[in-house]
Amino acid sequence: MRIWTIGLTCLCGALLACLSLPAGAAGPLRVVTTELPPFAMEDEPAAPGALLDIVQELLRRTQVEGKVAFVPWRRALLLSTTGQRTAIFPLSRTPEREDQYRWLARLYYERFVFLSARGRAFDVAAPERETRRRIGVLRGSAATGALRELGYANIVEAASIDEELRFLKRGIVDAVFGESAIFHHVLKERIGDSYVVSAPQHSVTTWLGGSLDFTEADAALFAKARKDMVDDGSYARILKKYGLPNAP
């Protein structure tokens, strides 16, 4: 009888210990993203990107162990919808994706623009007149759906930002469509003033998304950590470090 009592006491103690663990103690997770400067950069340890810094701070505050892996964007989407405890960023929250993910934390307010070579037939000042042109876009990006909504049908998908730029340089596409901060970073760091950017044509909020085995409690934990970052100013400081405007 004494043995059973001791065993039951130990079992109850173990259960109570598990229940008292913070939500972040559920186990390590995998975080996937792709090369998207200035949001996420694989080979820049001192400044790995604004959203990567934000995600790492969220992990620290929630006490969740996570390792970030850089993969092609289409593969990141696959891993986050088929794997366990897998998070992905920056993921645009669209109606098509709504039921495919657990939405953990808002990260940024993306603005989609056109980028084209200066002097190219594509008119970035009046892109609504250019709907028959060939437009490059990152494969798997929500920008593809935005383009179709804007009336563009001749869409050429690229595996990476670098491939988009090669398509543009070689004349395979007349313009590329994507996030404003990414294109302005590319203009500043790599291709200079021989290219021009349109005004924003579409906007969407991007998130840290999680596979569906994340719980509502997990989402609440990350949402609180994000709110705390906004409230104490650390969110704005990270964006300022990379020269990005504070998201509304």
N, C-alpha and C positions, 0 to 999 in steps of 0.2 A: 504493500500500500504506500509506503514511504517513497519507493522508487517511482511509482506512478505520480505521486504528488510532486516530486522533484522534477520529473519529466514534464508534467503539465505546466509547472511554474516556469521552467526554461522556455517552453514553447510560447507561453503567453508573453514572456519578456521579449522574445525574439520578434513576435508579431508587433508588439508595442514599439520596439525599436525601429522596425520597418516603417510603421505608420508615422513615426516622428521624424523620419528623414525628410530633408528639403526636397522640393520637386526636382531640383537639379541633380539629385542623386540617382535618378532613374537609370543612369548608365551613359557611357560616352556616345557621341553622335558623330556622323560624318557630315561635313559641310562641303558642298560642291559649288564651284563658280567657274568663270572663264576669264581670259585676259580682256579686261575692259577698262583701260586707263581713262580717267583718274580714279575709277571706282574700285578696281581690283587689279593688282599687278604682281606677278609671280616672283620676279627677280629684283624687287626693290624692298629689302628688309627694313630700311630706315623709314620708308614711306610707301607701304604696300597698297595704299588706296583708301579713299574716304569710307566706302561702305565696308571694306574689309576691317578697317579700324573699328567701325561701329559694331560690326558683328562680333569681333573679338572682345570688345568691352561688354556687350550683352552676355556673352558666355561667361566672362569673369564675374559679372554681377549676379547671374543666375546660378553660379557654381556648377555649370555644366561643362564637362570635358568634351572638347570637340577639335577635330583636326580638319583643316581646310585643304581641299584638293582642287587643282586647276585641270579642267578637262574641256573638250569642245562643248559648246552650249547645248547642242542636241543631245549629247551623251549625259550632260548634267540633268536635263529634263527627264531622261529615261531613268537615271539612277534615283532621282527623287520621287518618282512615281512607282517604282518597283522595289526599291530597297527598304530596309527597316532603319528607323531613327536616322533619316537622311534629310538634311536641310539644304536649301538652295537659295542663292541670291545673285543679282537683284532680279526678283521675279515680279513681273507686271501682273497685277490682280485684274483679271478679265472675267467676263461671264463664263467663258468656255472653261476656264481653269478653276472656277469657284469651288466645285465639289471634289477636285482632285488633290487638294492640299489642305493642311492645317495651317492657317495664316497666323504666324507667330509674332511678327513685329513689323510695323511700317518703317521703311528705310529712307525713301527719297521720293521726290516728285519729278518724274522724268518729263522732258519736253522733246518731242521728236521733230527733227528738221531735215531738210535736204542739203546735201553737200555735192557740189559740182565744180568742174574745172572752170576757171575764169575764161570767158570767151566761148565756152561750149554752148551749143544750141539750147540747152536747158536753161530756162529763165528762172532763177531762184527768187526773183522779185515777184513773179506771178506764176507760182507752180501749179495753180489750178488750171492753167492753160496747157499744161504739159502732161496730161494724163495718158497720152499714147506712148510716151517715152519709156525706155527700158530703165528700171529702177533696181538697184542692188540693195539687199537687206540681209541681215544676219539670220541664218537658218534657225528656225525655232523661235524667233523673236516675236513679241506681240506687235512689233512694228509692221509685220506682214498683214495682220488683220486691219490695222489702222490704215494702211495703204489702200486696201480694197474698199474700206469705207469711204475713203477720199476719192475713189473712182479710178484707181490705177490697177491695171490688169496684167501688164507686161512686167512681171516681177522675176528677178534673178536672185536666187539664194546663194549666199556665200558661207563657208564654214567658219570664218573668223573676220575680225575687223581688217586684218592685213589683206585677206583675200578680197574683201570688198574694195579696198583701195587699189589693189592690182587690177581688178575689173574696170574700175573707173579710169585708171591711168592708160589702160590698153584700149579703151573705147568700147569694151564689152557692154557697159552700161552708160547711160547718159548722166545719171546721178545716183547717189546712195542715200538711204533714208535711215536715220537712227537718232540716238540720244544726243542732245545738243552739247553737253559737257564733254562727251567722248570726242565728238568731231572738233570742238574748239581746242581740246588738248592735242589732238593730232595735228591741227593747223599750226599750233604754237611750237610743238616739239619736233615735227617731222616734215611737213610738206609746204609750210610757208604760205605766202600771200598769192600763190598762183591758183588757189581754190577759194570758193565763196560759199557761204552758208545762208540758207533762207531764214525767215522768221519762223518761230514755232508753229507747227501745223496740227499737233495733237499732243495731249498730255495724259499721263497715267501715273498712279502711285505704285512704286515698287516695294516689295516686301522681302523679308526673310520667310520663305515658305518651308513647310515641313511635310514629310510623308504622313499619311493618315494614321499611323500608329502613335503619333503625338496626341496627347490628350488636351481637353479644354483647360485643364489645370496648367499644363505646360504652356499653352498659349497665353494664359493669364499671367504666368510668371514672366515670360518674355515681354509682354505688353507693359507690365509694371516697370521692368528694368528700363525699357525704352522711355517711358514717361519720366522716370527719375533722371535719365540722361538729359532730357529736354529741360526739366525743371532746374537742374544744377548747372546748366550751361555747357556740359561736356559735349553734347550733340552738336551744338552750334560751333564750338571750338574746333571739332574735328573737320567739319565742313570748311571752316575758314582756313584751316591749315592747307587745304587743297585748292583754295580759291573758289569754292563753290558757294552759291547762294543758299541761305537757310531755307529749308522746305516749308511751305505753308502748312 
